[in-house]
Amino acid sequence: MSNVLIVDDEPTIAELIEFNLHKAGYQVLKADNGHTALQLVRSDKPDLIILDLMIPGIDGMEVCRKLKGQQHTASIPIIMLTAKNEEVDKIVGLELGADDYMTKPFSPRELVARVKAVLRRSHKESVHDGELAVGKLRLNFASYSAYLDNEKLELTPKEYELLKLFITNVGKAYTREQLLEKVWGYEYFGDTRTVDVHVRHLRAKLATQPEVAEAIETVRGVGYRFSEI
């Protein structure tokens, strides 16, 4: 049974999420500030975190930054929960490594569906063995790792899955909606900017080898594809 940490200082919101997660069969931890959240992550290491951005003490952005910046917590999926509607908040959170976001007010049913999808993706193990090399880029499916010119890339789980999809389907164009469904594991009813943020971040991490970074091409009016190197 997966353990979900809810970080929100609004008791009614936290209780609503807790009730629906319990109904879906999840165990729940709760924190109403950033300091407590970080302590609970260290002591209990939840399987997923639902993180409100506007919390006392250390705010949600900084909590996300700290967790994604430490090796032993970087792989814990984070769904951001925020009352803010500004696009920049969503983009910054995704750039920090958050796996998904929802804006208040939200549907509890949709939130549970997002939790299930994110956990399914994070728990899924690669069914392939061995490695695949494309130019100076190499993916090891068994160890879930990627290398560029023999230097290990520090990729988030979503960045790795996105890159894996691209290099195992060289030349195939995907719409943003298809990428969301295949990499994020659910049909996404919202802003497809999630894909754009992750592609931009991935290109930046490949920038030491421009021919590899530029192989992730934008297909105007469609989405993205990985071209021959």
Solvent accessible surface area in square Angstrom, and as a share of the most:
residue,aa,sasa,rsa
1,M,167,0.74
2,S,20,0.13
3,N,30,0.15
4,V,0,0.00
5,L,0,0.00
6,I,1,0.00
7,V,1,0.01
8,D,5,0.02
9,D,56,0.29
10,E,77,0.34
11,P,93,0.59
12,T,102,0.60
13,I,34,0.17
14,A,7,0.06
15,E,97,0.44
16,L,72,0.36
17,I,2,0.01
18,E,39,0.17
19,F,122,0.51
20,N,27,0.14
21,L,0,0.00
22,H,97,0.43
23,K,148,0.63
24,A,38,0.30
25,G,37,0.36
26,Y,27,0.10
27,Q,94,0.42
28,V,26,0.15
29,L,40,0.20
30,K,88,0.37
31,A,7,0.05
32,D,80,0.42
33,N,36,0.18
34,G,0,0.00
35,H,100,0.44
36,T,45,0.26
37,A,1,0.00
38,L,18,0.09
39,Q,105,0.47
40,L,38,0.19
41,V,2,0.01
42,R,156,0.57
43,S,87,0.56
44,D,69,0.36
45,K,108,0.46
46,P,2,0.01
47,D,52,0.27
48,L,0,0.00
49,I,1,0.00
50,I,1,0.01
51,L,0,0.00
52,D,4,0.02
53,L,6,0.03
54,M,111,0.50
55,I,13,0.07
56,P,66,0.41
57,G,62,0.59
58,I,31,0.16
59,D,66,0.34
60,G,0,0.00
61,M,31,0.14
62,E,58,0.26
63,V,1,0.00
64,C,0,0.00
65,R,121,0.44
66,K,76,0.32
67,L,5,0.03
68,K,31,0.13
69,G,65,0.63
70,Q,79,0.35
71,Q,177,0.79
72,H,106,0.47
73,T,3,0.02
74,A,31,0.24
75,S,69,0.44
76,I,8,0.04
77,P,8,0.05
78,I,0,0.00
79,I,0,0.00
80,M,1,0.00
81,L,0,0.00
82,T,0,0.00
83,A,63,0.48
84,K,72,0.31
85,N,113,0.58
86,E,99,0.45
87,E,80,0.36
88,V,93,0.53
89,D,22,0.12
90,K,36,0.15
91,I,29,0.15
92,V,59,0.34
93,G,0,0.00
94,L,4,0.02
95,E,54,0.24
96,L,35,0.17
97,G,6,0.06
98,A,0,0.00
99,D,6,0.03
100,D,1,0.01
101,Y,15,0.06
102,M,11,0.05
103,T,35,0.20
104,K,25,0.11
105,P,136,0.86
106,F,30,0.12
107,S,50,0.32
108,P,35,0.22
109,R,210,0.77
110,E,61,0.27
111,L,2,0.01
112,V,18,0.10
113,A,53,0.41
114,R,18,0.07
115,V,0,0.00
116,K,93,0.39
117,A,2,0.01
118,V,1,0.00
119,L,8,0.04
120,R,132,0.48
121,R,34,0.12
122,S,46,0.30
123,H,102,0.45
124,K,117,0.49
125,E,141,0.63
126,S,31,0.20
127,V,126,0.72
128,H,95,0.42
129,D,128,0.67
130,G,40,0.38
131,E,86,0.39
132,L,58,0.29
133,A,66,0.51
134,V,24,0.14
135,G,58,0.56
136,K,101,0.43
137,L,0,0.00
138,R,66,0.24
139,L,0,0.00
140,N,31,0.16
141,F,16,0.07
142,A,77,0.60
143,S,68,0.44
144,Y,76,0.29
145,S,8,0.05
146,A,2,0.01
147,Y,50,0.19
148,L,5,0.03
149,D,70,0.37
150,N,120,0.62
151,E,124,0.55
152,K,118,0.50
153,L,21,0.11
154,E,134,0.60
155,L,36,0.18
156,T,28,0.16
157,P,37,0.24
158,K,8,0.03
159,E,1,0.01
160,Y,4,0.02
161,E,26,0.12
162,L,0,0.00
163,L,0,0.00
164,K,29,0.12
165,L,31,0.15
166,F,1,0.00
167,I,5,0.02
168,T,64,0.37
169,N,48,0.24
170,V,52,0.30
171,G,44,0.43
172,K,104,0.44
173,A,39,0.30
174,Y,4,0.01
175,T,44,0.25
176,R,62,0.23
177,E,104,0.47
178,Q,80,0.36
179,L,0,0.00
180,L,1,0.00
181,E,90,0.40
182,K,96,0.41
183,V,2,0.01
184,W,1,0.01
185,G,19,0.18
186,Y,31,0.12
187,E,112,0.50
188,Y,19,0.07
189,F,163,0.68
190,G,49,0.47
191,D,56,0.29
192,T,33,0.19
193,R,88,0.32
194,T,2,0.01
195,V,0,0.00
196,D,28,0.14
197,V,1,0.00
198,H,8,0.04
199,V,1,0.00
200,R,115,0.42
201,H,45,0.20
202,L,0,0.00
203,R,73,0.27
204,A,65,0.50
205,K,58,0.24
206,L,0,0.00
207,A,57,0.44
208,T,111,0.65
209,Q,27,0.12
210,P,74,0.47
211,E,75,0.34
212,V,0,0.00
213,A,11,0.09
214,E,123,0.55
215,A,3,0.03
216,I,2,0.01
217,E,55,0.25
218,T,79,0.46
219,V,28,0.16
220,R,229,0.83
221,G,84,0.81
222,V,60,0.35
223,G,0,0.00
224,Y,11,0.04
225,R,90,0.33
226,F,0,0.00
227,S,24,0.15
228,E,146,0.65
229,I,84,0.43
